[in-house]
Amino acid sequence: MMSGDHPQNLSVACELRNQLTVDTVVGHAGKLSLMTDPDTRDFHFIQMSHRPTKKRAQLLGVLSMAFAVAACAPRVHLPPLPLAPPGLLSPDDSAAQLAMRLAPRLFLQRDEPFPLVRVAAVVHPRRPVIAYHLLWQHDVNGQWLPWAKPSDEEVVWVGYDSTTHAPTDLWTYWHGTILHTDWRGHGEPAVDVQWGKHGSLPHGVIESDLPRTKTLNAFYAVEFALLPDILMGKLAHGGPWGFFHGYRRYREFTDSLPLSARLDAIIRTADPREALHAVFGARYSNKVHWPWKSDTVD
């Protein structure tokens, strides 16, 4: 369900799952201090500890590993502008104008640390649905790992009436689950964007309607447990130390970002894989293309 004047009947359309594993390595080091001989006034280096404490060794080992891994972290490499993906529409094409008119307004949490770096709209050639692929600079979790994707792709879909072109449906990608809500009579499509991870929610969603293990409250708590992971990300590519505010602020989406003027490419195709690679580069998340079960060419 949705709160206030927002649509109701939020439904879960499909789920995907991912798993991440991290290993830690420790090392050893000693300590030296500068001392003065009171009789000769000569300076001597005296080793204070031949055998480092276990905690000191672990700390130095972890720091060494952190800097080594940070040096190997993936970097974002975007194709240069102007873009020329297959299926690119000119701005005066009627489908391109419709994509600009239906582009949702994003509502960001005010402490969002990463910018939105590129946006592609994909107009389905036979169904009244437009996909908006959003490429954020980074995800706050896990992107220091050498095999991780360097950016964070999210997807929002807007369904529309084929006669009036008014928005009728809104789907959002929420951590492997596709959420859906009826948007008839609610004006401009609007989406709330989660801090740091950029999971997308229909604006004004009632939190109890979210999957039990994927509530905002659950993610808020997890971010405190993942502070070492966030620190690794900061070493690798910059970003926040963590989210050190209350839960009320975590779920306040107050910064407005309209997408209509941010579309870097508008494409018409049922299979956008090649076109999205031309817009986002070779390495990006490549999440589901359409909000129905079959993700093959339709």
DAFENQUI-V564228 format. One record per residue. N is the residue number from 1. RES is the residue in three letters. PHI is phi in whole degrees, 0 to 359 (999 if undefined). NEAR is the number of other C-alpha atoms within 12 Angstrom. D_FIRST is the distance of its C-alpha to the first C-alpha in Angstrom with 2 decimals. Layout:
[[N RES PHI NEAR D_FIRST] [N RES PHI NEAR D_FIRST]]
This chain:
[[1 MET 999 25 0.00] [2 MET 242 25 3.77] [3 SER 268 17 6.83] [4 GLY 59 12 9.93] [5 ASP 269 17 10.83] [6 HIS 271 26 8.50] [7 PRO 298 29 6.97] [8 GLN 245 26 4.06] [9 ASN 64 24 4.69] [10 LEU 289 32 5.25] [11 SER 231 30 8.59] [12 VAL 267 28 11.70] [13 ALA 266 25 14.67] [14 CYS 199 24 17.58] [15 GLU 228 21 19.04] [16 LEU 234 16 22.25] [17 ARG 224 12 24.15] [18 ASN 223 11 26.82] [19 GLN 222 10 29.31] [20 LEU 229 14 31.59] [21 THR 233 11 34.90] [22 VAL 232 20 37.12] [23 ASP 248 12 40.78] [24 THR 237 18 42.90] [25 VAL 238 18 46.66] [26 VAL 242 19 48.99] [27 GLY 224 20 52.49] [28 HIS 224 21 55.50] [29 ALA 199 21 57.38] [30 GLY 251 18 60.11] [31 LYS 220 18 60.80] [32 LEU 240 15 63.87] [33 SER 230 13 65.10] [34 LEU 267 13 67.97] [35 MET 239 15 70.73] [36 THR 240 13 74.10] [37 ASP 281 12 77.39] [38 PRO 294 9 79.02] [39 ASP 275 7 82.55] [40 THR 263 9 82.53] [41 ARG 58 9 79.63] [42 ASP 275 11 78.64] [43 PHE 263 13 75.05] [44 HIS 227 15 73.90] [45 PHE 270 13 70.64] [46 ILE 244 15 69.99] [47 GLN 284 15 67.22] [48 MET 278 15 65.29] [49 SER 211 13 63.45] [50 HIS 284 12 64.54] [51 ARG 237 15 61.51] [52 PRO 295 20 58.09] [53 THR 292 17 55.73] [54 LYS 297 15 53.00] [55 LYS 293 15 50.23] [56 ARG 295 19 52.02] [57 ALA 297 20 52.49] [58 GLN 296 20 48.87] [59 LEU 297 20 47.75] [60 LEU 295 23 50.18] [61 GLY 295 21 49.30] [62 VAL 296 23 45.57] [63 LEU 296 23 46.27] [64 SER 299 22 48.60] [65 MET 295 25 46.09] [66 ALA 299 32 43.34] [67 PHE 292 22 45.57] [68 ALA 294 19 46.71] [69 VAL 292 30 43.22] [70 ALA 300 29 42.12] [71 ALA 293 20 45.04] [72 CYS 262 22 43.80] [73 ALA 297 28 40.15] [74 PRO 292 25 39.00] [75 ARG 242 28 39.12] [76 VAL 281 28 37.15] [77 HIS 232 21 39.41] [78 LEU 268 26 38.00] [79 PRO 301 21 39.99] [80 PRO 291 14 41.84] [81 LEU 277 14 41.00] [82 PRO 282 12 41.42] [83 LEU 268 27 39.39] [84 ALA 220 23 40.46] [85 PRO 288 30 38.06] [86 PRO 298 23 38.57] [87 GLY 84 30 36.67] [88 LEU 297 30 36.58] [89 LEU 261 30 36.05] [90 SER 284 21 38.04] [91 PRO 301 20 36.24] [92 ASP 270 13 37.53] [93 ASP 292 17 36.12] [94 SER 299 16 33.63] [95 ALA 291 30 31.12] [96 ALA 293 30 31.52] [97 GLN 294 24 30.99] [98 LEU 294 34 27.78] [99 ALA 299 44 26.57] [100 MET 291 37 27.48] [101 ARG 290 28 25.80] [102 LEU 266 40 22.41] [103 ALA 302 42 22.61] [104 PRO 289 47 19.52] [105 ARG 263 32 19.96] [106 LEU 270 36 19.50] [107 PHE 242 31 18.75] [108 LEU 263 34 20.82] [109 GLN 291 31 21.33] [110 ARG 296 25 24.67] [111 ASP 262 26 26.66] [112 GLU 308 33 25.92] [113 PRO 271 27 29.28] [114 PHE 243 28 29.42] [115 PRO 279 26 29.71] [116 LEU 278 31 28.22] [117 VAL 259 26 31.44] [118 ARG 200 36 30.81] [119 VAL 224 38 28.33] [120 ALA 233 48 28.82] [121 ALA 257 47 27.12] [122 VAL 238 48 27.64] [123 VAL 267 41 27.63] [124 HIS 288 33 27.56] [125 PRO 286 22 30.71] [126 ARG 234 16 29.51] [127 ARG 246 23 25.73] [128 PRO 279 30 23.75] [129 VAL 220 37 22.06] [130 ILE 237 48 23.10] [131 ALA 264 47 22.74] [132 TYR 241 50 23.12] [133 HIS 267 47 24.79] [134 LEU 249 44 24.92] [135 LEU 251 42 27.84] [136 TRP 268 35 27.79] [137 GLN 301 34 31.15] [138 HIS 208 41 30.34] [139 ASP 258 40 27.86] [140 VAL 290 42 28.49] [141 ASN 242 39 28.93] [142 GLY 81 38 31.51] [143 GLN 270 39 33.07] [144 TRP 271 38 36.47] [145 LEU 290 33 37.15] [146 PRO 301 22 39.74] [147 TRP 266 21 37.92] [148 ALA 284 27 34.52] [149 LYS 290 30 33.34] [150 PRO 285 34 34.37] [151 SER 241 40 31.29] [152 ASP 230 37 27.51] [153 GLU 265 40 25.95] [154 GLU 232 42 22.25] [155 VAL 224 43 20.79] [156 VAL 230 50 18.28] [157 TRP 238 47 18.35] [158 VAL 241 48 18.01] [159 GLY 266 38 18.42] [160 TYR 219 33 20.34] [161 ASP 287 20 22.06] [162 SER 291 18 25.55] [163 THR 264 9 27.22] [164 THR 269 12 25.67] [165 HIS 65 24 24.38] [166 ALA 281 26 21.26] [167 PRO 294 33 18.17] [168 THR 238 29 15.94] [169 ASP 219 38 13.94] [170 LEU 224 48 13.16] [171 TRP 243 45 13.74] [172 THR 224 51 14.52] [173 TYR 270 42 16.81] [174 TRP 232 40 15.76] [175 HIS 53 34 18.82] [176 GLY 87 26 19.61] [177 THR 244 35 16.15] [178 ILE 262 36 14.87] [179 LEU 265 39 11.18] [180 HIS 226 37 10.27] [181 THR 214 39 8.23] [182 ASP 287 31 9.97] [183 TRP 244 34 11.93] [184 ARG 297 23 14.24] [185 GLY 78 17 15.60] [186 HIS 247 24 14.17] [187 GLY 73 25 17.48] [188 GLU 301 30 18.40] [189 PRO 303 43 16.18] [190 ALA 219 39 15.30] [191 VAL 224 45 14.83] [192 ASP 268 38 15.05] [193 VAL 244 45 17.93] [194 GLN 293 43 18.57] [195 TRP 301 41 21.98] [196 GLY 75 37 24.80] [197 LYS 253 42 22.99] [198 HIS 68 40 21.07] [199 GLY 304 37 18.07] [200 SER 253 44 15.78] [201 LEU 234 48 12.11] [202 PRO 305 48 10.31] [203 HIS 304 44 11.26] [204 GLY 81 31 9.33] [205 VAL 298 36 6.74] [206 ILE 278 26 5.85] [207 GLU 298 23 8.76] [208 SER 292 20 8.42] [209 ASP 278 25 6.16] [210 LEU 284 32 9.36] [211 PRO 306 25 12.45] [212 ARG 304 14 14.45] [213 THR 272 19 17.41] [214 LYS 231 29 15.78] [215 THR 279 24 14.03] [216 LEU 299 35 15.36] [217 ASN 298 23 17.28] [218 ALA 295 20 18.98] [219 PHE 294 31 20.06] [220 TYR 300 28 21.32] [221 ALA 293 21 23.49] [222 VAL 296 21 24.73] [223 GLU 298 29 26.04] [224 PHE 288 22 28.49] [225 ALA 292 16 29.76] [226 LEU 261 21 30.21] [227 LEU 302 22 32.32] [228 PRO 300 25 35.39] [229 ASP 296 33 33.53] [230 ILE 296 34 32.47] [231 LEU 297 29 36.13] [232 MET 299 36 37.33] [233 GLY 297 37 35.12] [234 LYS 296 30 36.59] [235 LEU 295 29 40.07] [236 ALA 282 34 39.39] [237 HIS 218 34 37.78] [238 GLY 85 24 37.01] [239 GLY 126 29 33.74] [240 PRO 277 28 32.57] [241 TRP 282 25 34.02] [242 GLY 157 31 30.55] [243 PHE 252 32 27.72] [244 PHE 246 17 29.40] [245 HIS 231 19 27.01] [246 GLY 285 13 24.57] [247 TYR 295 19 20.97] [248 ARG 302 13 19.88] [249 ARG 292 21 21.73] [250 TYR 300 30 20.39] [251 ARG 257 32 16.81] [252 GLU 265 25 18.13] [253 PHE 250 30 18.02] [254 THR 244 24 20.66] [255 ASP 270 19 23.11] [256 SER 274 20 22.60] [257 LEU 222 23 24.02] [258 PRO 288 24 24.10] [259 LEU 271 32 24.91] [260 SER 302 28 26.83] [261 ALA 262 22 30.05] [262 ARG 251 26 29.55] [263 LEU 283 34 29.83] [264 ASP 278 38 32.90] [265 ALA 204 41 33.00] [266 ILE 241 43 31.50] [267 ILE 236 42 32.25] [268 ARG 244 36 32.12] [269 THR 190 31 32.11] [270 ALA 269 28 30.34] [271 ASP 236 27 31.66] [272 PRO 271 38 31.33] [273 ARG 304 32 32.89] [274 GLU 296 23 36.26] [275 ALA 294 32 34.96] [276 LEU 291 44 32.57] [277 HIS 296 28 35.49] [278 ALA 291 29 37.51] [279 VAL 268 40 34.94] [280 PHE 259 39 33.86] [281 GLY 100 28 37.00] [282 ALA 289 21 37.96] [283 ARG 246 26 35.83] [284 TYR 209 34 32.08] [285 SER 294 31 29.10] [286 ASN 53 28 28.98] [287 LYS 284 34 25.41] [288 VAL 304 34 24.02] [289 HIS 271 40 24.89] [290 TRP 225 39 22.43] [291 PRO 274 37 18.95] [292 TRP 250 26 20.41] [293 LYS 300 17 22.24] [294 SER 276 14 25.71] [295 ASP 253 17 26.58] [296 THR 268 15 30.06] [297 VAL 298 17 31.62] [298 ASP 240 16 30.15]]
